[in-house]
Amino acid sequence: MKLFNILAILITLSAGFSYINHRFIRLPTTIGLMAISLLVSLGLIALGAL
């Protein structure tokens, strides 16, 4: 993938996580984004192990 595509994906994921945090979880922005990112990355690691 090219750098532009990777940056676009990261920005889109960040915006989506921010919306989920604002709409449902209601944590402070920094903490909410970090928590959601941690859960998603742990999920990807678990899927990779399978």
VOVOVO-135493 format. One record per residue (C-alpha): residue number from 1; x negated, y, z negated. Coordinates in nm, 4 decimals, padded with zeros to 6 digits. Each point is the difference from the previous one (the first is absolute). Layout:
residues N
@num NUM east X north Y up Z .
...
***
This chain:
residues 50
@num 1 east 00.0000 north 00.0000 up 00.0000 .
@num 2 east -00.1075 north 00.3513 up 00.0599 .
@num 3 east -00.0548 north 00.2500 up -00.2769 .
@num 4 east 00.3085 north 00.2010 up 00.0963 .
@num 5 east 00.2241 north -00.3062 up -00.0327 .
@num 6 east -00.1422 north -00.0907 up -00.3404 .
@num 7 east 00.0484 north 00.3552 up -00.1289 .
@num 8 east 00.3562 north 00.0104 up 00.1335 .
@num 9 east 00.0847 north -00.3284 up -00.1724 .
@num 10 east -00.1489 north 00.1159 up -00.3307 .
@num 11 east 00.1858 north 00.3323 up 00.0092 .
@num 12 east 00.3275 north -00.1751 up 00.0860 .
@num 13 east -00.0433 north -00.2527 up -00.2827 .
@num 14 east -00.0823 north 00.2805 up -00.2420 .
@num 15 east 00.3118 north 00.1936 up 00.0995 .
@num 16 east 00.2135 north -00.3124 up -00.0352 .
@num 17 east -00.1427 north -00.0813 up -00.3423 .
@num 18 east 00.0532 north 00.3593 up -00.1088 .
@num 19 east 00.3652 north -00.0151 up 00.1087 .
@num 20 east 00.0534 north -00.3283 up -00.1880 .
@num 21 east -00.1593 north 00.1517 up -00.3091 .
@num 22 east 00.2067 north 00.3181 up 00.0190 .
@num 23 east 00.3281 north -00.1782 up 00.0731 .
@num 24 east -00.0139 north -00.3065 up -00.2266 .
@num 25 east -00.2935 north -00.0114 up -00.2439 .
@num 26 east -00.0249 north 00.3713 up -00.0910 .
@num 27 east -00.3546 north -00.0090 up -00.1350 .
@num 28 east -00.2386 north 00.2932 up 00.0485 .
@num 29 east -00.1184 north -00.0005 up 00.3608 .
@num 30 east -00.3594 north -00.1065 up -00.0586 .
@num 31 east 00.0865 north -00.2788 up -00.2409 .
@num 32 east 00.2898 north -00.1253 up 00.2106 .
@num 33 east -00.2037 north -00.0165 up 00.3203 .
@num 34 east -00.2828 north -00.1786 up -00.1786 .
@num 35 east 00.2364 north -00.2541 up -00.1589 .
@num 36 east 00.1812 north -00.0768 up 00.3258 .
@num 37 east -00.3285 north -00.0255 up 00.1906 .
@num 38 east -00.1373 north -00.2354 up -00.2635 .
@num 39 east 00.3063 north -00.2244 up 00.0227 .
@num 40 east -00.0112 north -00.0078 up 00.3793 .
@num 41 east -00.3716 north -00.0796 up 00.0074 .
@num 42 east 00.0445 north -00.2780 up -00.2584 .
@num 43 east 00.2841 north -00.1379 up 00.2108 .
@num 44 east -00.2217 north -00.0008 up 00.3082 .
@num 45 east -00.2747 north -00.1790 up -00.1901 .
@num 46 east 00.2517 north -00.2607 up -00.1196 .
@num 47 east 00.1291 north -00.0485 up 00.3567 .
@num 48 east -00.3576 north -00.0360 up 00.1239 .
@num 49 east -00.0638 north -00.2741 up -00.2542 .
@num 50 east 00.2955 north -00.1981 up 00.1340 .
***
